[in-house]
């Protein structure tokens, strides 16, 4: 067991040293290049050339920083957060340039460049130096000291090597250094990434961005709720209420015609009955639009199955939910799926739809796939934009994959726990 621990420690130290060496020798040239290109590109902005080059250069700096963040997490478990402001698609060079320059995270990336090519280079190279330097010391007692000294004194660290005896002293020091390297080399690589995180990490920006998104989604939720109330009021006024008023007038007329014209009274009774049936159906539709009874009684899985049965094309529903989300989350997920299914049936040109619902790692994940022609996108005025806002109210996300020619896959995720 002790031998396995030593072997594992040796492999970990060697891996950390090699990774640090790669960081120092491979990423350093890119850092130097961008350190030169950034000020040059900014200097050319007044001439107009910088409006074209600056976004490209800053995108390259961002990509380099993203690689370092990813390696920090994968190699040492160090999380370096970043929040970039979104850049609208199709913007002109002026807007794109100054949107990026106005982003605090961009300037964090730029400030990181000189730190990375100086202190970052040293801290990345140090694990390799610490691990490989003892190799030279261990070779000195084997005769390497003769090639190094040649009548002079060769210093190995603070040990002067002039002969075989002093070479053994250097070898002892190398063994001590090797023991230290095997123990601390991985920690030194972690120190490099912690230095990187001290400059790049934007935890405050992440919180600010989250507050901004939540503020927007809450505002959208309030606007949506107000619009929904107006719709319900309009449907009641123009639909069920009008039918009930007409039915009341018919009943009054029937009361007067019972003795004078029984045949006409019977016709009006039949009409009143039809109005009552229509009013009841409209009220049921209205209630179903507010909160479907099947959702309240049987849960999200059966409610989505009921939606699929009402579609004009075949739909296959797979449900793996060991419990039920909270009612607000369940309702938001139901209406989001309803909107996506309606869009697929109307616009996708598909002949089959697949719906998958499951819960994993504290998130409700819903995927709707169709074999239509593709081309779906989240844009202003689209039904998917409304779905994205509905999910955003509960800190959920929407992702759409819809290449030309299909298929289209819409994925929705909501953080929640199941009862």
Secondary structure, DSSP 8 states (H G I E B T S, - for coil): -HHHHHHHHHHHHHHHHHHHHHIIIIIHHHHHHHHHHHHHHHHTTTTTHHHHHHHHHHHHHHHHHHHHHHHHHHHH------------TT--HHHHHHHHHT-HHHHHHHHHHHHIIIIIHHHHHHHHHHHHHHHHHHHIIIIIHHHHHTTS-EEETTEEE-SHHHHHHHHHHHHHHHHHHHHHHHHHHHHHHHHHHHHH--HHHHHHHHHHHHHHHHHHHHHHHHHHHHHHHHHIIIIIHHHHHHHHHHHHHHHHHHHH-HHHHHHHHHHHHHHHHHHHHHHHHHHHHHH-HHHHHHHHHHHHHHHHHTSSSEEEEEEE-SS---HHHHHHHHHHHHHHHHHHHHHS--SEEEEEEEEETTEEEEEEEE-S-------TTSHHHHHHHHHHTTT-EEEEEE-TT--EEEEEEEE----
